[in-house]
Amino acid sequence: MTDFDLTVRNAHIITATDDFHGDIGIIGGHIHTISDHLHAGQRDIDAGGRMVFPGGIDSHCHVEQLSSMGVPCADDWHSASVSAAFGGTTTIIPFAAQHRGQRLRDVAAHYAAQAAAKSVIDYSYHLILSETDPVTLREDLPALIGAGITSFKVFMTYDKLKLDDTQLLDVFAVAAEYRALPMIHAENNDVILWIARHLLARGHTAPKYHAVSHAPAAEDEATARAIKLASILDVPILIVHVSTQGGAQAILSAQTLGAAVHGETCPHYLLLTAEDLDLPGVEGAKFCCSPPPRDPASQEALWRALKNGVLRCYSSDHAPYRYDETGKIPNGDATTFKQVANGLPGLELRMPLLFSEGVRTGRITLNEFVALTSTNHATMYGLHPRKGVIAPGADADLVIWDADRTVEVTASGLHDAVGYTPYEGRIVTGWPDTVISRGRVIVDQAGLHAEPGSGRFLPRDTPSPVLTQRPPPDASRFLRGLLSSHLDH
């Protein structure tokens, strides 16, 4: 008789493809057996027929990072990972951000050390590239990809981060050569600056004008341009935090033509609008992020894009800045919309919000919920089948879900270090009850049971968009070969 370390019995098991009842036996942090009737392990949890999902994976969040303006996140690796765990997320993939003049290898090493000392859940990280010098592109980036950091983010906006089209092509060439996945923040920087200049000249400084300056057309144009640039080398890409109908349509059009273009959206684009920024004084800064929330028509377009698979990942884009002079409003009440730190907290609420507003309203199914919050992230970023599934051999990352628990969201009830939530007062139905990470019960009704540094680093394999990509056309293959001869292996 097998001696299990932990059993989860009487579970309603939901994966991205299946829906069944059974028991789960865990040994050494991995799922060993799934069966109808297992004997109790050394520790036994009776799920009581409740839903059990794979642990959530949030593949887009900002943790212990400086913004391009030098504003620090409110959350370090400890507070962010704790908050994630209480929200049902057992793996996070934030960003090691290279700022101008920094060496990428040093940035990554420093970030990895912070994570190893503090995270209570498993983790990997992406890179953010702001430099395209030979050392970055020919030495550090290939070495880090080889070490399991197989994705990186580039910006088409923000003066201190943005890459021009030539630089984007240089980066895409490295991605093609070393089989990595570029993630793109797609907004037209010149459009944003032009509108903002005219707004400020006329005294329109309130936070609500942030949404005006970041016009939907700026996102739509940049998304289409990024897709076209990637097509030159036939490089798979992922457009992050899609907020507009036009952006989703551009991705769909590319996919229809066979391009390996993928998309992601976030809770604030599904549930908030630009109207939320229109508050007295500078309070609207609490809702400023880039791209900004849009309108109800955009929300419905994004729900459709999640349903039909155009957008395959649903991430928090947790960007936690306090609502004070250290974060959101560096100049207090005199802060203009151009000075507001961009980003919203949402790590802990990511899964409950989608369950409440997606599953319970009938917009998405339970299987789609699991795919969008866990499985698709694992496949997209090279963690499958270790993560994102409930199957023998996988890590025992599980969430026992209380589908009927109703919670009124308050900042005081969350576990991040931000101090506010844009969802204050919202009623959410569906909440994690018990969270298991590699066979460890890390959250239950008694609270947190995980020490800083107990999470493990996850080197990642080649992302699935790269693995499953069709052979590139002759022209792209020729350019790849031409460029690879100039890259140092």
N, C-alpha and C positions, 0 to 999 in steps of 0.2 A: 504494500500500500504506500503510495507516494505521500511523503511528509511535506506539506506545503507551509511556507513561511506565513502566507496570508491567503485567505479565501474571501471572495466577494460572491455571496450566494443569493439566489432569488433575484437576479438582476434582469432588467429589461434592457438588453444590449443593443445599442444603436451605433452603427458605423456609417460610412459614406455610401455603402451599398446594401447593408443588411439590417434586419430588424427582427430580433428573436429573444427568447428567454433562456437563461442558462446560468451556470456558475463559472467563476474564473478562479483558477488556481495559480498562485504566484510563488516562484522560487528564485532567490538570488536577484531580485529586482526585475525579473522578466516574467512575462506570461508563459506559463508552462502548459496549462491544460484549460480548455473550455469544454464543458460537458453539461449534461442535463442535471446530474446529481453527483456532486463531489462531497467527500467528507470534510469536516471542518479542519482548517489549518491551525497552526500555532496561534494565529490571531484570526478571528472570523468576523466578518461584517455581513449582516443580513440586510441586503438592499431593500427588502420588503416590496419587491416588484417595481421599484423606482427605476427611472432611466439611468443607464450608465453609458457615458460617452468616452471616447479617447480624450486625454488631456488636451486642452487648448494650446495652440501654437500662435503666438503673436509675432509675425515676421517683420513688423514695421513699428518700432517704438524708439524713443530717444531717452537714454538713461545716462546719467553722470556725464553730460556732454555740454560743451559751450556752444551757443548759437554763433552764427557768423558775426553778430554784433558783440560777442563776448559775454552774453548773458548765460549764467549757469542754470542747468536744470535744477528743479527743486528735489528731484528724486535721485539718490545714488543707487548703486546696484542692490543694496539691501532693501531699501524701502520700496523700490520698483518691483523687485522679485516677490516680496511679501504681498504687495498689492495684487500682482498678477495671480499669485496662488489663491488668494481669497476670491478671485473672480473666475476660478476654474482653469486658468492657464498654467501649464506645467513646463513650457519652453518659451523663451523669448529670444529674439534676434534683433538687438538694437545696432547702433552704428559707432564704429571707431572713426571719428571725424578728423580728417586732415585739413588744417587751415593753412593759408598761404605761408610758405616758408618752412613748413614742417616736413620732416622726413616720414614717409608713410610707414616704414618698418618700425620706427620708434613710437609712433602713435599707436600702432597695433599692439606692440609689446606692453606699453603702459596700460592700455585699455584691458588687455587680457589679465594683467595682474590685479587690477581693480575688481574685475568680475570674479576671479578665482577666490579672492579674499572675502567676498560679501554675498554672492548670490545664493539664495536658498533653493532655487530650482535650476534645472538644466538650461544651457544657453549656448548660443553661438553669437557671431556678430557679422555684420556687413562692414564694408569700408565706405567712406565718403571721400571722393577724390576732388581736390581743388587744384592740384598741380599735375601737369603733363610733361614734366621734364624727363630726360632720359633715365635718370636714376629711378624715378617713380615707375615709369612704364616698362623699362627693360630689366630692372633688377627687383625692386621691392614688390610690385604688384604680381609678377609671375611667381615669386617665391611664396607669397601669402596665399595665392590661389592653390599652389601645390600643397600648402599646409592645411587646406580644408576651408579657407575663406573664399568660397566660390561665387560670391556675388558682391557687387559694389554699386554705390549710388552716385549719380552725377546730377548737377543742377543746370537748368537753362535760365535761371533767374537768381537773384541775390548777387550784388556786385562783388562781394568777397568770396563767392563760391562758384559762380557761373562759368561754364565752359562755352566757347564759341563753336561754330559748326566744325571748323578744322580740328579743334581739340576733341570734340565728340567723335569724329571719325578716327582719330588716333587711338582713343580709348576703345572704340568698337573693334579696331584691328587687334588689340591685345586680347579682348574678350574672345574673338574668333580663334586666335592662335592657341589660347590656353583654356578654352572651353568654360568660360565663366558667363554669368548672367548680369548685364547692366540693368540697373533700376533707374528710372528717369523721372525727375521732377520737371514736368513740362509746363512752363509758362513763358510767354514772350516778355523778356525783361524790358525791352525798349517800349513796348506798349504800356506796361505798368508805370514806368518812369514818366512817360509823356502825360498820361492821365493824371498821375499824382502831382506833377509839377503845376498843372493848370488848376487842380483843386486847391493846393496849398496857396497859390498866388491869389486866389479869391477868398481865402480865409476859411475854407472848408477843411477843418482839422480833426473833427470828431472821429471816433473809431468806426462809425458806420461808413465813412468814406473809404475805408480799407476795402470793403466789398466792391465799391464803385471802381476803384483803381485797378483791382484785379479782375478786369472784365472777362466774361466767359470766352470772348474771342481770343484773348491772350492765351488761354489754356488750349482752346481748340486748334489754333494755328501751331503752337509749339508741339502739341501731340502729333499732328499730321506731319510736321517737319521731322520730328524725331523718328517717326516710322519710316519716312522716306530716306533719311540718312542711314538708318540701320539696314535698309534694303540694298544699299550699295554693296555691302559686304555680306548681305543675307545673315545678319546676326540676330538671334533671338533677343528680345528686350521685354521688360515689364514696365508699364507706365503706372507709377504709384499715385495714390490718393486721387483717383478720377472723380471729378465733381460735376461735370457738365454732360448734357445729352450729346453735344457735339464731340466731346472726347470719347465717350462710349461708342458713338457711331463710327468714329475714325478707326477705333480698334476692331470693331465688328467688320468694317469694310476690308481692313487688312487681313483679318482672319479668313474672310470669305475667299480672298485671293490666294490663300495658302500660306501667308506669312506667319512666322512664329512670334506673334505680338500678343502680349498678355496684359491684363489690367487688374487693378486693386481699388477698392474703395473703403470708406471708413464710416463709423457710426454717425459722425457729425454731418456728413453729406446726405445721410438718409433721414435724419431726424431734426436737424436745425436748418434755418434759412437766414438770409441776409437781414431779415427784419429783427433777428435776435440781437444784432449789433446796435440797434437804434435805441439806446438807453441813455438816461441822464448822465451828464458829465463824461467821465472816461470809463464808466462801468462796462460799456460795450466792448472794451478791450478783452474782457473775459471770453469773448466769442471770436476773437481775431485769430485766424489761422490762414495758411496759404497752401492751396487755393482757399478762398472763403466759402462758407455755406452759401447755397444759391437760392433756389425757389422751389415751390411744390412740384412744378413740371419736371425739374431736374431730379428731384427725389424719386418720382415715379419712374423716370427713365433709368435711374440707377438700380432700383428694385427689379425692373425687368431685366437689366443686364446681369444682375446676380442670378436671377432665375434661369436665364437661358445660357449661362456659362461664359458670356463675354468677359465678365469680371470674375476671376476665379478665386481671389483672395479677399478676405475681409479682415482688415487690421485696425488697430486703435490709432496709429500715428500719435501715440502718447507723447506729447511735448509739454512737459510740466513746468510752467513758470508761475511763481507766486504772484498774486495780485497786489504788488507793492513795488517800491522803488528798486528792489533787487531783481525784479522779474518783469512783469507785464508793463508797468508804467514807470520807466526810469526817471521821468521828470514830473512825477506826481500828476496833479490835475492839469498841468500844462503839457502833458505828453500828447503829441500829434499821432495820427494813425500811422505815419511812417516810422515812428519811434517805438511803437508797441512791439514787444516780443511776440513773435508769431507761433502759435501752437496751443492745443487744448489737451487737458488730461482726459484719459479714458481707458486706461489699461484694465482696471478692475471691472468696469462696466461693459466691456466689449461683448462678452458672451451673453450676459443677462439681457442687454438691450436687443440683440438680434433675436434671441429666443422670444422675448416678449412682443417685439414689434414685427417679427418675421414669421416665426412658427405659429404663435397663438393667433395671429391675424389671418393665417392661411397664405401668406405671400410666398413662403418657402416650406419645404417638407423637413422632417427631422433628419433625413439622410443628407439633404442639402445643407442643413445647419452644421452638421459634422464636417462635411466637405469644406465649407467656407471658413470654419473656425479652427480646423485642425488638419485634415488629410491633405487638402490642396496645398497648404503651406509646406507640409513635409515633402510632397513630391516636387513642388516648385523649386525648393531650395536644397535638395539633396539629403534629406533626412529619412526618407521612406526606404524600407519598411520598418526601421527602428522606431520611428515616431509616427503618430497620426493614425494608428490602427489599433484594433483589439484583436490580436491574433497570436498564436503560439510563436515565441521567439522575439516578439516586440518588447520594448520596455514597458513595464507595468505602470503606465501613466493613465489614470482613470479619474473620472469625475462622476460621482453619484449626484444626480440632479433632482431637485425638488421642483417639479413642474408647476406646482400649485402655490408655492410660497410667493406672497405679495410683499414687496418692499417699497417704501417711499425713500427715494434716493436723497441722501444728505451728505454733505462733505464730511461731517463728523462721523458718519458711519462707514467711511472708506478708509483705506490703509495706506494711501500715498501721502506724500509730504507737501502737497500743493496748497491745501487750505480752502479750495473752492472746487465746485464741479459745475459745468454748464448744464447739467441735468438735474439741478437742485429742485426737489419737489415732484419729480416725475415718478409715477407709479409704475413699477416693473413687476411682472409676474413670471416666475421661473428663476431659480437661484441655486448655486452650488451648495450641496449639503456636506459632502466629504470629498476631499481632493487627495489623490494618491500619486506620488512621484517616484518612479522606479521602485515600487513596492513599499514606499514609506508613506504612511498616513501623515500628511503635512498640514492639513487643515480639517478640522471637524468642529462639532458644536462647542468643544472646549477651547478652541482657538488654534494658534499656530504651534506646530511641532517640528520645527526645522531650524538648524543653526546656520549662521552666516558661513558661507564657504562650502556648504554641503551640496550645492548644485555642481554639475559637471559640465566641462566644456565639450561641445559636440563638433568635431571636425566633420565637414560636410562633403558629400560626394558631388559629382557633376549634376547640375540642375536638370530636371526632366525636360525643359524646353530645348536644351542643348542635346540631350540624349536622343530625343524623338524627332529632331529636326530632319526634314527632307534633305537630300543632297543639294548643295547650293548650285545655282545656275552657273554656266560656264564663265560668264563675265565676273561674277563674284568669286568663283574659285580662282580665276586668274589673278584678281587683285589680292586675294588672301595669300596666294603663293608669292606674289611680288613683295608684299609687305612683310611676310614672315621671314624672308631672307635678311631683313634688316633688324630683326629682333634677336637679342642674345638669349640663347637657351641656357 
